Amino acid sequence: MDLLGRHFAEDILRLFRHVLTTSYFNGQFYEQTDGVAMGSPLSPVISDLCMEDFEERALDLALHKPHCWCHYLDDTFIIWPHGPNKLKDFLNHLNSIHQCIQFTMETLKLRSIDIYRRPDGSLAHRVYRKSTLTNLSLNAASHHHPSNKQAALYTLVHRAKALCDQDSLHVELVLLGYVFRKNDYNNRQIHRVLNHQPNISRPEDKLGSVAFLPYVGTIFNRISRALSQHNFKAVGLPPNKLSSFLQPAKDSLGLRTSGV
């Protein structure tokens, strides 16, 4: 509330105080004694505001500062030029500012993270993959509309072009070609995806309405052609999974009250 008081007038602060200190859950009102309530639309904004203030104070008070400090959600990436001993002192400094905001530290490990060091000492970036990755994607023979399959492949290519630098992009695209073949796509499909150029659609090119239909082979194609003549775009919905036809395996305990 002290931090909000630096940015907002008193009448707005009263609203903030009411929302941040009272929580409504399962038909009851609760007093919020610490932090912010999970699920509240205001909580992420307040968290960002508090962490921004925390970082400014932490860096201003630090005896030795990182060369680079970037954070996203609960992850922070820094480049530290002062040696490992002073890095431990910096970590202790961060954890001494607020008892409820504590940091842990991991040092960069080559070939296991998307930020890596080139032989000349400079930093480069590429797509990160966990060691447990199976490289399985939407199979070419699966009963899905072709646009769904293309979208699954385009997403991986877009990620490669967005995250890789020029040194690692070629290797990533070669790997994606291998992944696509492993999922039974032919060379023509792979070439089209790898060399895809995004289309810039114009407002006049869009159809007026959208119809969501179950995708059933050639029947869907015939219906979509008929709908397009009446200014409708047909979108194919994937079929139900096997789990949707099966009963839950767990026995009902007959509980009458909420609980975890």
ROTORPA-796173 format. One record per residue: residue number from 0; residue in one letter; chain; x, y, z of N, C-alpha, C in turn. Coordinates in steps of 0.05 Angstrom, whole numbers. Layout:
N
(rec NUM; A; A; (X; Y; Z); (X; Y; Z); (X; Y; Z))
...
This chain:
260
(rec 0; M; A; (17; -24; 0); (0; 0; 0); (17; 25; 0))
(rec 1; D; A; (40; 24; 14); (59; 47; 13); (69; 52; -15))
(rec 2; L; A; (74; 31; -30); (84; 34; -57); (62; 45; -75))
(rec 3; L; A; (37; 36; -72); (15; 46; -88); (10; 75; -81))
(rec 4; G; A; (15; 83; -56); (10; 110; -48); (28; 130; -63))
(rec 5; R; A; (50; 121; -74); (67; 139; -89); (57; 145; -117))
(rec 6; H; A; (37; 129; -126); (29; 131; -154); (-1; 138; -157))
(rec 7; F; A; (-17; 135; -136); (-46; 139; -139); (-57; 157; -117))
(rec 8; A; A; (-80; 169; -123); (-93; 187; -104); (-107; 170; -82))
(rec 9; E; A; (-116; 184; -61); (-127; 171; -37); (-153; 155; -43))
(rec 10; D; A; (-170; 167; -61); (-195; 153; -67); (-189; 126; -81))
(rec 11; I; A; (-169; 126; -99); (-162; 101; -112); (-149; 82; -92))
(rec 12; L; A; (-133; 92; -74); (-120; 75; -54); (-141; 60; -36))
(rec 13; R; A; (-163; 73; -31); (-184; 60; -15); (-195; 35; -30))
(rec 14; L; A; (-198; 38; -56); (-207; 15; -72); (-186; -7; -72))
(rec 15; F; A; (-161; 1; -75); (-139; -19; -74); (-139; -34; -48))
(rec 16; R; A; (-142; -19; -26); (-140; -31; 1); (-163; -51; 5))
(rec 17; H; A; (-187; -44; -5); (-209; -62; -2); (-205; -88; -18))
(rec 18; V; A; (-195; -85; -42); (-192; -109; -59); (-169; -127; -49))
(rec 19; L; A; (-147; -114; -40); (-123; -129; -32); (-125; -142; -5))
(rec 20; T; A; (-142; -132; 12); (-144; -143; 39); (-168; -161; 44))
(rec 21; T; A; (-186; -163; 25); (-209; -180; 28); (-211; -199; 4))
(rec 22; S; A; (-217; -224; 9); (-219; -244; -12); (-245; -259; -9))
(rec 23; Y; A; (-258; -264; -31); (-283; -278; -32); (-278; -306; -44))
(rec 24; F; A; (-284; -327; -29); (-278; -354; -38); (-299; -373; -27))
(rec 25; N; A; (-312; -388; -46); (-330; -409; -38); (-352; -399; -20))
(rec 26; G; A; (-363; -375; -26); (-385; -364; -11); (-378; -350; 15))
(rec 27; Q; A; (-352; -346; 20); (-343; -334; 45); (-324; -311; 39))
(rec 28; F; A; (-323; -291; 57); (-303; -270; 56); (-280; -276; 75))
(rec 29; Y; A; (-256; -271; 66); (-232; -276; 82); (-214; -252; 82))
(rec 30; E; A; (-200; -248; 104); (-181; -226; 106); (-154; -235; 94))
(rec 31; Q; A; (-143; -220; 75); (-117; -226; 63); (-96; -213; 80))
(rec 32; T; A; (-80; -229; 95); (-61; -218; 114); (-33; -215; 102))
(rec 33; D; A; (-28; -228; 80); (-1; -226; 68); (-3; -232; 38))
(rec 34; G; A; (14; -219; 22); (14; -224; -6); (-12; -215; -20))
(rec 35; V; A; (-18; -228; -42); (-42; -222; -57); (-57; -248; -62))
(rec 36; A; A; (-83; -246; -68); (-99; -269; -71); (-95; -283; -97))
(rec 37; M; A; (-93; -309; -97); (-91; -324; -122); (-117; -322; -137))
(rec 38; G; A; (-115; -318; -163); (-139; -316; -180); (-150; -288; -183))
(rec 39; S; A; (-141; -269; -167); (-151; -242; -170); (-139; -229; -194))
(rec 40; P; A; (-155; -215; -211); (-144; -202; -235); (-124; -180; -228))
(rec 41; L; A; (-126; -170; -203); (-107; -148; -195); (-80; -159; -186))
(rec 42; S; A; (-79; -184; -178); (-55; -195; -166); (-30; -194; -184))
(rec 43; P; A; (-32; -202; -210); (-8; -201; -227); (3; -173; -230))
(rec 44; V; A; (-15; -153; -232); (-7; -125; -235); (8; -115; -211))
(rec 45; I; A; (-3; -121; -187); (9; -113; -162); (36; -127; -158))
(rec 46; S; A; (37; -153; -165); (62; -168; -163); (84; -156; -180))
(rec 47; D; A; (77; -149; -205); (97; -136; -223); (106; -109; -212))
(rec 48; L; A; (87; -94; -201); (95; -68; -190); (114; -71; -166))
(rec 49; C; A; (108; -90; -149); (125; -94; -125); (152; -105; -133))
(rec 50; M; A; (153; -123; -152); (179; -134; -161); (196; -113; -175))
(rec 51; E; A; (183; -96; -190); (198; -74; -203); (211; -56; -182))
(rec 52; D; A; (196; -49; -161); (207; -33; -140); (229; -48; -125))
(rec 53; F; A; (225; -74; -120); (245; -90; -107); (271; -91; -122))
(rec 54; E; A; (269; -95; -148); (293; -96; -165); (308; -70; -165))
(rec 55; E; A; (294; -48; -167); (307; -22; -167); (322; -17; -142))
(rec 56; R; A; (309; -23; -119); (323; -20; -93); (347; -39; -90))
(rec 57; A; A; (343; -64; -99); (364; -84; -96); (389; -76; -112))
(rec 58; L; A; (385; -67; -137); (407; -60; -154); (420; -34; -145))
(rec 59; D; A; (404; -15; -135); (416; 10; -126); (434; 6; -101))
(rec 60; L; A; (426; -13; -84); (440; -17; -58); (464; -37; -61))
(rec 61; A; A; (465; -51; -84); (486; -71; -87); (513; -58; -90))
(rec 62; L; A; (534; -70; -77); (561; -60; -80); (572; -66; -107))
(rec 63; H; A; (566; -90; -117); (574; -98; -144); (549; -106; -160))
(rec 64; K; A; (547; -94; -183); (522; -97; -199); (527; -116; -223))
(rec 65; P; A; (506; -131; -231); (509; -147; -255); (511; -131; -280))
(rec 66; H; A; (524; -142; -300); (526; -128; -326); (499; -127; -340))
(rec 67; C; A; (483; -148; -336); (457; -151; -348); (437; -163; -328))
(rec 68; W; A; (413; -152; -327); (392; -162; -309); (366; -162; -324))
(rec 69; C; A; (356; -186; -330); (330; -188; -344); (313; -209; -329))
(rec 70; H; A; (287; -202; -325); (270; -222; -312); (244; -224; -326))
(rec 71; Y; A; (233; -249; -326); (207; -255; -337); (193; -274; -318))
(rec 72; L; A; (170; -264; -307); (155; -279; -287); (174; -285; -263))
(rec 73; D; A; (180; -310; -257); (196; -316; -233); (224; -325; -241))
(rec 74; D; A; (233; -319; -266); (260; -326; -275); (275; -300; -280))
(rec 75; T; A; (301; -300; -272); (318; -277; -276); (344; -286; -289))
(rec 76; F; A; (352; -272; -310); (377; -278; -324); (396; -255; -320))
(rec 77; I; A; (420; -261; -310); (439; -240; -306); (466; -249; -318))
(rec 78; I; A; (482; -229; -325); (510; -233; -333); (527; -220; -311))
(rec 79; W; A; (544; -236; -298); (559; -227; -275); (589; -225; -282))
(rec 80; P; A; (601; -202; -280); (629; -199; -288); (649; -198; -265))
(rec 81; H; A; (640; -203; -240); (657; -197; -217); (667; -222; -203))
(rec 82; G; A; (664; -246; -214); (675; -270; -202); (655; -284; -184))
(rec 83; P; A; (659; -311; -178); (640; -327; -164); (636; -318; -135))
(rec 84; N; A; (657; -310; -121); (654; -302; -93); (636; -278; -89))
(rec 85; K; A; (640; -258; -106); (622; -234; -104); (594; -241; -113))
(rec 86; L; A; (591; -261; -130); (564; -269; -138); (549; -281; -115))
(rec 87; K; A; (562; -296; -98); (548; -306; -74); (540; -284; -55))
(rec 88; D; A; (558; -263; -53); (551; -240; -36); (527; -226; -48))
(rec 89; F; A; (525; -224; -74); (502; -211; -87); (477; -226; -82))
(rec 90; L; A; (478; -253; -83); (454; -269; -77); (445; -265; -48))
(rec 91; N; A; (464; -264; -30); (457; -259; -2); (445; -232; 2))
(rec 92; H; A; (455; -212; -13); (444; -185; -12); (415; -185; -22))
(rec 93; L; A; (409; -199; -44); (381; -200; -54); (363; -212; -33))
(rec 94; N; A; (372; -234; -20); (354; -248; -1); (352; -234; 26))
(rec 95; S; A; (367; -213; 30); (366; -198; 56); (346; -175; 55))
(rec 96; I; A; (335; -169; 31); (318; -145; 29); (290; -150; 38))
(rec 97; H; A; (278; -173; 32); (251; -180; 40); (249; -209; 46))
(rec 98; Q; A; (239; -216; 70); (240; -244; 79); (222; -262; 62))
(rec 99; C; A; (202; -250; 48); (184; -266; 32); (192; -268; 2))
(rec 100; I; A; (213; -254; -5); (223; -255; -32); (251; -266; -32))
(rec 101; Q; A; (254; -291; -38); (280; -305; -37); (288; -316; -64))
(rec 102; F; A; (313; -314; -71); (323; -323; -96); (340; -348; -93))
(rec 103; T; A; (340; -365; -113); (359; -387; -115); (376; -381; -140))
(rec 104; M; A; (398; -396; -144); (416; -390; -165); (425; -415; -180))
(rec 105; E; A; (426; -414; -206); (438; -435; -222); (457; -422; -242))
(rec 106; T; A; (481; -433; -245); (500; -422; -264); (495; -435; -291))
(rec 107; L; A; (502; -421; -312); (498; -430; -340); (514; -456; -345))
(rec 108; K; A; (500; -476; -356); (513; -501; -363); (513; -503; -394))
(rec 109; L; A; (536; -507; -405); (537; -508; -435); (522; -532; -445))
(rec 110; R; A; (509; -527; -468); (494; -548; -483); (469; -558; -468))
(rec 111; S; A; (460; -543; -447); (436; -552; -434); (416; -529; -430))
(rec 112; I; A; (422; -506; -442); (405; -483; -440); (405; -468; -466))
(rec 113; D; A; (385; -451; -471); (384; -438; -497); (403; -414; -499))
(rec 114; I; A; (416; -406; -478); (437; -386; -479); (464; -401; -477))
(rec 115; Y; A; (481; -399; -497); (506; -413; -496); (529; -395; -504))
(rec 116; R; A; (553; -404; -499); (577; -387; -504); (591; -397; -529))
(rec 117; R; A; (597; -379; -547); (612; -386; -571); (642; -389; -564))
(rec 118; P; A; (657; -401; -582); (686; -404; -577); (700; -378; -572))
(rec 119; D; A; (691; -356; -584); (704; -330; -580); (695; -316; -554))
(rec 120; G; A; (678; -330; -538); (669; -318; -513); (643; -303; -514))
(rec 121; S; A; (633; -297; -537); (607; -283; -540); (584; -302; -535))
(rec 122; L; A; (561; -291; -528); (537; -307; -522); (519; -310; -547))
(rec 123; A; A; (507; -333; -549); (489; -339; -571); (464; -352; -560))
(rec 124; H; A; (443; -355; -576); (418; -366; -566); (406; -385; -586))
(rec 125; R; A; (392; -405; -577); (379; -424; -593); (355; -436; -578))
(rec 126; V; A; (340; -454; -591); (317; -466; -579); (326; -486; -557))
(rec 127; Y; A; (314; -485; -534); (321; -502; -512); (303; -527; -513))
(rec 128; R; A; (315; -551; -509); (300; -576; -508); (308; -591; -483))
(rec 129; K; A; (288; -603; -470); (294; -620; -447); (305; -646; -457))
(rec 130; S; A; (320; -659; -439); (333; -685; -447); (312; -707; -451))
(rec 131; T; A; (288; -704; -440); (267; -724; -442); (250; -720; -467))
(rec 132; L; A; (256; -701; -484); (239; -695; -508); (239; -719; -527))
(rec 133; T; A; (215; -727; -536); (212; -750; -554); (210; -742; -583))
(rec 134; N; A; (207; -716; -590); (205; -706; -617); (180; -717; -631))
(rec 135; L; A; (160; -725; -616); (134; -733; -627); (116; -709; -630))
(rec 136; S; A; (103; -707; -653); (85; -685; -658); (59; -696; -670))
(rec 137; L; A; (42; -679; -680); (17; -689; -692); (24; -705; -717))
(rec 138; N; A; (18; -730; -717); (26; -748; -739); (11; -742; -764))
(rec 139; A; A; (25; -745; -787); (13; -739; -813); (-12; -757; -819))
(rec 140; A; A; (-13; -780; -807); (-35; -799; -812); (-58; -795; -793))
(rec 141; S; A; (-56; -777; -774); (-78; -773; -755); (-102; -760; -768))
(rec 142; H; A; (-125; -766; -756); (-151; -756; -768); (-156; -728; -759))
(rec 143; H; A; (-141; -709; -770); (-145; -681; -765); (-146; -666; -791))
(rec 144; H; A; (-158; -643; -791); (-159; -627; -815); (-130; -619; -823))
(rec 145; P; A; (-124; -619; -849); (-97; -612; -857); (-87; -585; -846))
(rec 146; S; A; (-104; -566; -842); (-95; -540; -831); (-85; -543; -802))
(rec 147; N; A; (-97; -562; -786); (-88; -567; -759); (-60; -579; -760))
(rec 148; K; A; (-54; -597; -778); (-28; -609; -781); (-7; -588; -789))
(rec 149; Q; A; (-15; -572; -809); (4; -551; -818); (10; -531; -796))
(rec 150; A; A; (-11; -524; -780); (-7; -505; -758); (13; -516; -738))
(rec 151; A; A; (11; -543; -732); (30; -555; -713); (58; -553; -723))
(rec 152; L; A; (63; -556; -749); (90; -554; -760); (99; -525; -762))
(rec 153; Y; A; (81; -507; -771); (88; -479; -773); (96; -467; -746))
(rec 154; T; A; (83; -476; -725); (89; -466; -698); (118; -471; -691))
(rec 155; L; A; (128; -496; -697); (155; -503; -691); (175; -487; -708))
(rec 156; V; A; (168; -482; -733); (186; -467; -751); (186; -437; -741))
(rec 157; H; A; (163; -427; -734); (162; -399; -725); (178; -396; -699))
(rec 158; R; A; (177; -416; -681); (192; -415; -656); (222; -414; -663))
(rec 159; A; A; (231; -430; -682); (259; -431; -689); (268; -404; -700))
(rec 160; K; A; (253; -392; -717); (261; -366; -729); (259; -343; -708))
(rec 161; A; A; (242; -346; -688); (239; -325; -668); (261; -327; -647))
(rec 162; L; A; (271; -351; -640); (289; -355; -618); (318; -359; -625))
(rec 163; C; A; (323; -369; -649); (350; -376; -657); (365; -351; -669))
(rec 164; D; A; (391; -349; -664); (407; -330; -678); (415; -342; -705))
(rec 165; Q; A; (429; -327; -721); (436; -336; -748); (455; -360; -748))
(rec 166; D; A; (471; -363; -727); (490; -385; -726); (476; -412; -720))
(rec 167; S; A; (454; -411; -706); (441; -436; -698); (415; -442; -713))
(rec 168; L; A; (405; -422; -729); (380; -426; -743); (381; -449; -763))
(rec 169; H; A; (402; -451; -779); (404; -472; -799); (403; -500; -785))
(rec 170; V; A; (418; -503; -764); (419; -529; -750); (391; -536; -739))
(rec 171; E; A; (377; -516; -729); (350; -520; -718); (331; -529; -740))
(rec 172; L; A; (332; -516; -763); (314; -523; -785); (320; -551; -796))
(rec 173; V; A; (345; -559; -797); (352; -586; -805); (341; -606; -785))
(rec 174; L; A; (343; -600; -759); (331; -618; -739); (301; -620; -742))
(rec 175; L; A; (288; -597; -747); (259; -598; -751); (251; -615; -775))
(rec 176; G; A; (267; -614; -796); (262; -632; -819); (263; -661; -811))
(rec 177; Y; A; (282; -668; -794); (284; -696; -784); (259; -702; -767))
(rec 178; V; A; (251; -684; -750); (227; -688; -732); (202; -692; -749))
(rec 179; F; A; (199; -676; -770); (175; -679; -787); (175; -705; -802))
(rec 180; R; A; (198; -714; -811); (199; -741; -825); (193; -763; -805))
(rec 181; K; A; (202; -760; -780); (196; -780; -760); (166; -782; -754))
(rec 182; N; A; (152; -760; -759); (123; -760; -756); (108; -764; -782))
(rec 183; D; A; (122; -776; -802); (110; -786; -827); (101; -765; -846))
(rec 184; Y; A; (112; -741; -846); (107; -721; -866); (126; -725; -889))
(rec 185; N; A; (115; -721; -914); (132; -725; -938); (149; -701; -944))
(rec 186; N; A; (168; -704; -963); (187; -682; -969); (173; -657; -979))
(rec 187; R; A; (151; -661; -994); (137; -638; -1005); (124; -621; -983))
(rec 188; Q; A; (112; -635; -963); (100; -621; -941); (121; -607; -924))
(rec 189; I; A; (144; -620; -920); (165; -609; -903); (177; -584; -917))
(rec 190; H; A; (182; -586; -943); (193; -564; -958); (174; -540; -957))
(rec 191; R; A; (148; -544; -959); (129; -522; -958); (129; -509; -931))
(rec 192; V; A; (131; -524; -910); (131; -513; -883); (156; -497; -877))
(rec 193; L; A; (179; -509; -884); (205; -497; -878); (209; -471; -894))
(rec 194; N; A; (196; -469; -917); (200; -445; -934); (175; -427; -934))
(rec 195; H; A; (158; -431; -914); (133; -416; -913); (138; -386; -907))
(rec 196; Q; A; (124; -369; -922); (125; -341; -917); (97; -333; -908))
(rec 197; P; A; (95; -320; -884); (68; -313; -874); (53; -294; -893))
(rec 198; N; A; (27; -300; -896); (10; -283; -913); (-1; -260; -897))
(rec 199; I; A; (-2; -236; -908); (-14; -213; -896); (-43; -211; -907))
(rec 200; S; A; (-62; -219; -890); (-90; -219; -899); (-101; -191; -899))
(rec 201; R; A; (-119; -187; -917); (-133; -161; -919); (-161; -164; -908))
(rec 202; P; A; (-173; -143; -897); (-200; -145; -886); (-220; -155; -906))
(rec 203; E; A; (-217; -147; -932); (-237; -155; -952); (-234; -184; -959))
(rec 204; D; A; (-212; -197; -951); (-208; -226; -957); (-223; -244; -937))
(rec 205; K; A; (-231; -233; -915); (-243; -250; -894); (-273; -256; -900))
(rec 206; L; A; (-280; -280; -894); (-308; -288; -897); (-324; -277; -874))
(rec 207; G; A; (-351; -274; -878); (-367; -261; -859); (-371; -276; -833))
(rec 208; S; A; (-376; -303; -834); (-383; -318; -811); (-366; -344; -810))
(rec 209; V; A; (-366; -356; -787); (-350; -381; -783); (-368; -403; -773))
(rec 210; A; A; (-365; -427; -784); (-380; -450; -775); (-360; -471; -765))
(rec 211; F; A; (-364; -480; -740); (-346; -500; -728); (-360; -527; -732))
(rec 212; L; A; (-347; -545; -746); (-359; -571; -753); (-340; -594; -746))
(rec 213; P; A; (-350; -617; -738); (-332; -640; -734); (-318; -647; -760))
(rec 214; Y; A; (-292; -652; -759); (-278; -659; -783); (-281; -689; -789))
(rec 215; V; A; (-296; -695; -811); (-300; -722; -819); (-293; -724; -849))
(rec 216; G; A; (-268; -728; -854); (-258; -734; -881); (-269; -716; -903))
(rec 217; T; A; (-277; -730; -925); (-287; -716; -949); (-314; -702; -944))
(rec 218; I; A; (-330; -712; -925); (-355; -700; -919); (-351; -671; -910))
(rec 219; F; A; (-332; -666; -893); (-326; -639; -884); (-318; -621; -908))
(rec 220; N; A; (-302; -632; -926); (-294; -616; -949); (-317; -607; -966))
(rec 221; R; A; (-336; -625; -971); (-360; -619; -987); (-377; -598; -973))
(rec 222; I; A; (-380; -601; -947); (-397; -581; -932); (-383; -554; -932))
(rec 223; S; A; (-356; -553; -928); (-342; -528; -927); (-344; -513; -953))
(rec 224; R; A; (-343; -528; -976); (-345; -515; -1002); (-373; -503; -1006))
(rec 225; A; A; (-393; -517; -996); (-421; -507; -998); (-424; -482; -981))
(rec 226; L; A; (-413; -483; -957); (-415; -460; -939); (-401; -435; -949))
(rec 227; S; A; (-378; -439; -962); (-363; -416; -973); (-379; -401; -994))
(rec 228; Q; A; (-397; -414; -1007); (-414; -400; -1027); (-433; -381; -1014))
(rec 229; H; A; (-438; -385; -987); (-456; -368; -972); (-441; -351; -952))
(rec 230; N; A; (-416; -346; -957); (-399; -328; -941); (-394; -339; -913))
(rec 231; F; A; (-391; -365; -911); (-384; -379; -886); (-357; -393; -889))
(rec 232; K; A; (-341; -391; -868); (-316; -405; -867); (-319; -429; -848))
(rec 233; A; A; (-313; -453; -858); (-316; -477; -841); (-290; -483; -827))
(rec 234; V; A; (-291; -488; -801); (-268; -495; -785); (-272; -523; -775))
(rec 235; G; A; (-253; -541; -780); (-256; -569; -773); (-247; -574; -744))
(rec 236; L; A; (-265; -585; -728); (-259; -592; -700); (-247; -620; -699))
(rec 237; P; A; (-226; -624; -683); (-215; -651; -681); (-234; -671; -668))
(rec 238; P; A; (-232; -696; -674); (-251; -716; -663); (-246; -719; -633))
(rec 239; N; A; (-266; -730; -620); (-264; -736; -591); (-242; -757; -586))
(rec 240; K; A; (-228; -753; -564); (-208; -773; -556); (-221; -797; -543))
(rec 241; L; A; (-206; -819; -542); (-217; -843; -530); (-226; -838; -501))
(rec 242; S; A; (-212; -821; -487); (-218; -816; -458); (-245; -804; -455))
(rec 243; S; A; (-256; -790; -475); (-282; -778; -472); (-305; -799; -472))
(rec 244; F; A; (-299; -823; -482); (-319; -845; -483); (-317; -863; -459))
(rec 245; L; A; (-297; -860; -442); (-293; -878; -420); (-302; -866; -393))
(rec 246; Q; A; (-312; -882; -376); (-319; -873; -349); (-294; -868; -332))
(rec 247; P; A; (-296; -849; -313); (-273; -845; -296); (-265; -870; -281))
(rec 248; A; A; (-239; -875; -279); (-229; -900; -266); (-231; -898; -235))
(rec 249; K; A; (-232; -874; -224); (-233; -872; -195); (-261; -875; -184))
(rec 250; D; A; (-263; -888; -162); (-289; -891; -149); (-297; -865; -135))
(rec 251; S; A; (-323; -859; -136); (-333; -836; -122); (-333; -841; -92))
(rec 252; L; A; (-323; -821; -77); (-322; -824; -48); (-346; -812; -34))
(rec 253; G; A; (-364; -799; -50); (-388; -788; -39); (-384; -764; -21))
(rec 254; L; A; (-363; -748; -26); (-358; -725; -9); (-379; -703; -14))
(rec 255; R; A; (-386; -689; 8); (-407; -669; 5); (-395; -641; 9))
(rec 256; T; A; (-369; -639; 17); (-357; -613; 22); (-332; -610; 5))
(rec 257; S; A; (-324; -586; -1); (-300; -581; -16); (-276; -588; 0))
(rec 258; G; A; (-254; -595; -14); (-229; -602; -1); (-208; -610; -20))
(rec 259; V; A; (-184; -611; -11); (-161; -619; -27); (-150; -645; -16))
